Every structure is written in C-alpha cells, then in structure tokens.
Amino acid sequence: MKKSLLFILLCWHANSFAQTTAGLTISSNTGETVSRHIYGQFAEHLGRGIYDGFWVDKNLPVKKQGRIRLDVVNALRKIKVPNLRWPGGCFADEYHWRDGIGPSMQRPKMVNTNWGGVTEDNSFGTHEFLALCKLLDTEPYIAGNVGSGTVEEMAKWVEYLNSGSSSTVAKMRAQNGHPEPFKVSFWGVGNESWGCGGEMTPEFYAGQFRRYATYARDYPGTPLKKIASGANSFDYNWTEVCMKNIPLNMMWGLSLHYYTIPTGNWGKKGSATGFTEQEYFNTMVSCLKMEELVNKHSAIMDKYDPDKKVALVVDEWGIWTDPEPGTNPGFLYQQNSLRDALIAATTLNIFNNHCDRVKMAELAQTVNVLQALILTDKAKMLLTPTYHVFDMYKVHQDAKYLAVNLKSPDYDFNGKTIPAINVSASQDATGKIHISLVNVDMNKAVSISTQLKDLKWSAVTGEILTSANITDVNTFQQPSKLHINNFTGAKKDGDDLKVTIPAKSVVMLELK
Ligand code: AHR
C-alpha cells in the first residue's frame, strides 16, 4: 500500500516537472496578411443564442438598448468581433426575411423546427440584427434562404438592405426606420445545402448558386461578397464540383463546416466537463484535423483558382459536446473548459498559418450555444475560456503574417502521438511581433528555442491562459476561475527567444 502511494507520488512529481524541447524559426516577408475576418462569430436563432442571449426580456434588470443586452455587447466589443453571421445555420434556410420587419406585434410567428420546436416570434429581425452589428461595431454577414426560399425573395432582401433607390422595397426600409441603405456586403447563398439547407447534390447546388447569385445584385457602393455553401468536413467532392461549376468571378468565398466531436460519435458526443485524458487526447486529434481539411480543400481550390481569388470561409467551427444535463437538448447549450480554449487557440493558429486561402471564419456560436464566448443566466453573464483566447489573439487581426517553422515534441498517449506545440506569428502595423503558442500536452511543459530571422526586437512580454485541470470551467458562482495572467516564462537570450510553456496552456508573446 505504502509502496504504491510512493509510486503515485513519484509519477506525479515526474509529470509536473517533466519538460521537453522544441525548435522554432520565425521569418518575415511572406507578403500575406492575417485577415481580421478569421476572427468572426456566428449567431443563429437557436436556443438561447439570440433570444435570452443578445435579445432579452424588456424587464431583465441589465443595461439594454431597446432589448439588446449591453453587458454582452461591451464584452464583445473588447475582443473586436470583425463580423457576425446570422440568422443561421439551419435556421437560415427556413427564414423568411419579410416576417422579421415592420411593427413587432404584427410579425407572424413560426415554429423553429430545427431547434427545439419553439415558437419564433420574429421580434429579432433584419433591423434588430443590424442595430446589434452597429453596437458591436462589426460587419454583418447574412445567410440567405436557398433551401425553402426563392430567387425573388433573396434578391429583394438584398435590395431592401442595400438599395438607395426609390423602389417600393427600398422605401419600405425607410418606412421601417432606416432611410439609408444598410450596405451589407457579406452574403451567404444558403447554408449546408448538402443537408438541412435542402439535401442537394453539389451539381444541383452549383446550378442554384448561379441562379441566386445572378439576381443578388450589387447596389451602388456595396459590391456583394457572395459566399457559396461549401463542404461538410471531408466531403472533397463538394468543393471540387463547386469550384468546377461556379464561375470564379461569381463567388467571393466557398465555405467549409467542421465540428470537433470529442467521441467522434454524433449520437453520444461526450460531456463538456467530465472527460478523461483519453477523451481529451481524442478531442485534440479531432481538432487538429482542421489542418488536413484546410490543406486538402485548398489544394482543390488551387487547381481551379491558382491566384487564390476565392476565399475558403470556415463559417462554422468549434467543439460540439452533449448539451449540459437538465437543459433543452435542442438548444445546444454546453459548458466551456480549458479544453475549449486549447481547441480555439489551436484552430486559430491553423487559420493564421493558412491566411493565404482562409480569409474568413466564424466560431459556432457567440452566446449560450455550442463553443460560446459568453454564457448568460438571467442578469448574470460570464466570459468563457474561449472568450479569453479571442481576447489574446485579437492582436493578429489584419497584421502581417510571419512564417513559422516548428519542430515540436510529441504529446503521446497510449501509444498515439500528436504535436505538443502549435504556433502562429504576425507583426502589427506598429512593428510589434506577436507569437501565439499552444501546448496541448496535458502533462509536460515544453522549452522552446526560437530564432527570429530578419526581425528586430529587444524586449518580450506575455500573457497566459491555463488552469490546474483541463476540465476547469468558469461558472456563475466562480466566473473568473480561468482568466488571462501575465506570463514571465520568456526571455531574450542573445538573438534568440527562450520560452518555457507550461502544460495545457495558451501563451501570447509580444516582442518589441
Ligand atoms: O451550429 C449549429 C448547426 O450546425 C447549424 O445550424 C448548422 O449549419 C450546423 O449543422
């Protein structure tokens, strides 16, 4: 008994001090920029995302503008959300925009068949969404209805939003309180058209895209950036057929959806808060598939579009777990742990490193749904670990991309391995260099020796996000258990940068 206790203590001691090494080179002159739009968010009419998330009861005792909750708005302004995708998701292909304009009491009600069968009262419609975007200082990205809508309905929505003419539709916008065009340029032509958006074949969808996109007109001052509904995860044929059949000058972007499912089983995805190291390891394996997906979808796009005119838009990504016990399963409400933060940081590093093709992405979803940035409970709200990653990473937005070459040690578990470290780097307009490092190894710190080629710097500071346990979460009782701390594990050593990054942590370094 005593011997085994000693053994456990020895193992614990060895693990907490275990350390491996990595080599990193960072160089400039890639000519690429990390588009701020990689840091976009997604807000669907789903569960408590819009209703009870952004748009609350008029009697809720929080500061509001109209019914928009301002504590949520202010928290999101801090992380500089560049765009917000709306109204879906699957909801988009059943949404009829005319139901969501005009006097609120007169708006028709519908059943949200995709998400819990609840009544949608349409009190949050086009004007309310655009008022929210204005408060957030973010660009709207609207997904039009291809699945159950018509070409005429989409064309008129674009006209309603963007036309400054005296057409009946444009005048209706003025009568509803907004004489000036809204100037919405990001425009999704359907969502998941291979599934909830109409169960189409890629050939059929490509044809539909051409029809819908033709009549979604550019109005003066607002050329549309049309985004085609792209592949589900590993469906490379979808990308191939779209790239082959849609003229490049008709689409600004082609989307991709990929969710990290901890168990790999959509029927039983795994708990957001109670998981073993094996399940954590599997989750990170699944998260890292994003690298393969981006590479393979990009390679197909390169064949048809070698000049990289069409963006790969990963407009739904994140971890999808079982819903929190006791909540409506149709509402997709899940907690958010340190694991989620490592997933967010790793995925954003992947996008940054592919910024030549990935020009836009949206995390699913902003408030109270899936891998949320913010959770609310009546008047309370909390910032999740994922929020803190977006806060740390905002420095990459629109910065010059720096090329990274990393030799990472392995994180090995039960005979399988993944790279322990992932990284991306950029240089902002003032010359500051930012390096975002993630150590996904649950047990070992990693010492990284970094050479920075052609880059001048003299001092380094840093921030870190970590916690004692990979399952740690922020709760309404303890909303700041996970928060950003100062990081002191980096130093200048001659011309090199030496960093020791603790196990299961995200570090952002600033060199100037
Ligand atoms: O984000 C939740 C759902 O996931 C979206 O509505 C749909 O597009 C995807 O399948």
Boltz pocket constraint, residues with backbone or C-beta under 6 A from the ligand:
constraints:
  - pocket:
      binder: B
      contacts: [[A, 44], [A, 88], [A, 89], [A, 90], [A, 91], [A, 191], [A, 192], [A, 316], [A, 364], [A, 365], [A, 370]]
      max_distance: 6.0
